Amino acid sequence: MSEPSLHAPPSADEVQAALSAALAPLELAVTDDSHLHAGHAGALEGRHFSVRLVSARFEGLSRLARHRLVYDALASWMQNGIHALALTTLTPTEASRSAP
């Protein structure tokens, strides 16, 4: 994987690759929602993403601790490139309970 550019916002594929490398997800879906925020002041500051991530790394962690792991994995873009993340972070057990 190439080094993230500090001057360009990441693509959904780049976010997915960074999260995959850091958190070994069992399930991962990254959606670029930036088009939904056109005209919003934050749209100029970076991209908006929705992330659903299921990882055994989340076992025993609070929602805040899980989100910190995600932010750490995306640290190179959090100050410049990503404006907003909508996160759903689940353990495998939680994901199996919410499955249809």
C-alpha positions, -999 to +999 in steps of 0.1 A: +000+000+000+013+034-009+018+061+017-012+084+021-009+118+007-012+145+033-025+169+007-052+149-009-083+134+007-084+096+008-106+075-014-130+050+001-106+023-011-077+039+008-097+042+040-107+005+036-071-005+031-059+014+061-086+000+084-080-036+070-043-034+078-048-020+113-078-038+126-081-072+107-118-068+102-142-097+097-165-073+079-158-039+066-178-015+045-167+021+037-190+045+019-179+079+006-209+102+016-192+134+005-217+140-023-244+142+003-227+172+019-221+194-011-225+230-001-218+222+036-189+242+050-171+211+060-172+197+025-142+219+016-123+205+046-123+169+035-144+139+027-173+123+047-174+086+052-197+060+067-179+029+081-192-004+094-165-024+109-167-058+127-135-068+144-124-091+173-101-063+183-132-045+197-139-073+223-141-057+258-137-022+245-161+008+250-175+025+219-151+054+226-121+031+227-132+014+194-136+048+177-101+058+189-087+026+172-103+037+140-091+073+143-056+060+150-057+038+119-066+069+099-044+094+117-026+106+086-059+119+072-078+129+103-063+164+104-063+169+067-084+149+043-113+134+064-139+158+077-164+134+091-167+097+100-200+080+108-188+048+126-206+015+134-180-006+153-191-041+164-176-072+179-183-104+160-209-114+187-227-080+183-227-083+145-242-118+147-270-105+170-279-077+145-278-099+114-311-104+096 
